[in-house]
Amino acid sequence: MKYWVCSVSEENWKIVQNKGVLGVPSLHSDKMMQVEPGDQVVIFIFPSKPPWQQKISEVKVPGIYRAVSKPFQSSEDVGFTPITYEKLPNIPFSLDHRVKIEPLHLKKHDLYTVSREWKVTEQNKTKYQEHPA
């Protein structure tokens, strides 16, 4: 079993909850394709405002989820708002690389509280890479 971290906008979080499916852009498809059923996913919900206006206390962690399917690619419109990046404003990244998830342990926290409780050792430390969704 592996553990994954995925960030989601407030708008897309509503879709994730309603549809039970988490999506990432093709930029991160290589990571998504490594997810296996039973793996656990920690989700961060970022506020809907520019990054420079966000505060760490506004980032929420709704709980831990479990992957219940193998990753798949789908362009079916489930309502995801495409991600756009300031440096590439004309290139929307659709969230077509997906995995079905279900709640495992629901307890809403803010990111600051959760990150203080994490223990990182040399054995499980890997280079952090942001995966927005």
C-alpha positions in Angstrom: 0.0 0.0 0.0 1.2 3.5 -0.9 0.2 6.9 0.3 -0.6 9.8 -2.1 -1.1 13.5 -1.6 -3.3 15.5 -4.0 -4.4 19.1 -4.0 -7.9 20.1 -5.2 -9.6 23.4 -5.7 -12.8 24.2 -3.8 -14.8 23.9 -7.0 -13.3 20.5 -8.0 -13.6 19.2 -4.4 -17.4 19.3 -4.7 -17.2 17.2 -7.9 -14.8 14.7 -6.2 -17.3 14.3 -3.3 -20.4 13.9 -5.5 -18.8 11.6 -8.1 -16.3 9.7 -6.0 -13.6 10.3 -8.6 -10.4 12.2 -8.3 -8.7 13.7 -11.5 -5.3 15.1 -12.3 -4.0 16.8 -15.5 -1.9 14.9 -18.0 1.1 16.7 -16.6 0.8 14.4 -13.5 -0.5 11.3 -15.3 2.7 9.3 -14.6 2.1 9.6 -10.9 -1.6 8.9 -11.1 -0.9 5.7 -13.1 1.1 4.3 -10.1 -2.0 4.4 -7.8 -3.4 1.0 -7.0 -6.7 -0.1 -5.4 -6.3 0.1 -1.6 -3.7 2.9 -1.7 -4.6 5.8 0.6 -5.0 9.4 -0.6 -4.7 12.6 1.5 -6.5 15.5 -0.2 -5.7 19.2 0.3 -8.5 21.6 -0.6 -7.1 25.0 -1.7 -9.3 28.2 -1.5 -10.5 29.6 -4.8 -8.3 32.7 -5.0 -4.9 33.5 -6.4 -2.0 31.7 -4.7 -0.4 34.9 -3.4 -3.6 35.6 -1.5 -3.9 32.2 0.1 -3.0 31.5 3.7 -1.9 28.1 4.9 -4.7 28.2 7.5 -7.2 28.3 4.7 -6.0 25.0 3.2 -8.2 22.2 4.4 -7.6 18.5 4.7 -11.0 16.7 4.7 -9.6 13.3 5.6 -8.0 10.2 4.2 -9.5 8.4 1.2 -8.9 5.0 -0.4 -8.5 4.3 -4.1 -11.1 1.7 -5.1 -10.2 1.4 -8.8 -7.2 1.3 -11.1 -6.3 4.6 -12.7 -8.1 5.3 -15.9 -8.3 8.0 -18.6 -11.6 9.6 -19.4 -12.7 12.7 -21.1 -16.3 12.4 -19.8 -17.5 15.7 -18.5 -18.2 15.2 -14.8 -17.9 19.0 -14.1 -14.3 19.5 -13.2 -13.0 23.0 -13.7 -9.8 22.8 -15.7 -6.6 24.1 -14.1 -4.8 27.0 -15.7 -1.4 28.2 -14.8 -0.4 31.9 -14.8 2.7 31.2 -16.9 0.6 29.2 -19.4 -2.7 31.1 -19.3 -4.0 29.8 -22.6 -3.4 26.1 -22.0 -6.0 24.6 -19.7 -5.1 21.3 -18.2 -8.2 19.0 -18.1 -8.4 16.5 -15.4 -8.7 13.4 -17.6 -6.5 11.0 -15.6 -8.7 9.7 -12.8 -9.2 7.1 -10.0 -12.3 6.3 -8.1 -12.0 6.9 -4.3 -14.0 6.4 -1.2 -13.8 7.9 2.3 -11.6 6.0 4.7 -11.2 8.3 7.7 -13.0 11.6 7.7 -11.9 14.3 10.0 -11.5 17.9 8.7 -8.3 19.7 9.6 -6.4 22.7 8.4 -3.1 22.0 6.7 -1.0 23.6 9.4 -2.4 21.2 12.1 -2.0 18.1 9.9 1.6 19.0 8.8 2.7 19.4 12.4 1.5 15.9 13.2 3.4 14.2 10.3 6.6 12.4 11.0 9.0 12.3 8.1 12.0 9.9 8.3 14.9 9.4 5.9 13.3 6.0 5.0 10.0 7.5 3.8 11.1 11.0 2.7 10.9 11.6 -1.0 11.2 14.8 -3.1 8.0 16.8 -2.8 6.2 17.6 -6.0 2.9 19.5 -6.2 0.1 17.8 -8.0 -2.8 20.2 -8.4 -6.2 19.0 -9.4 
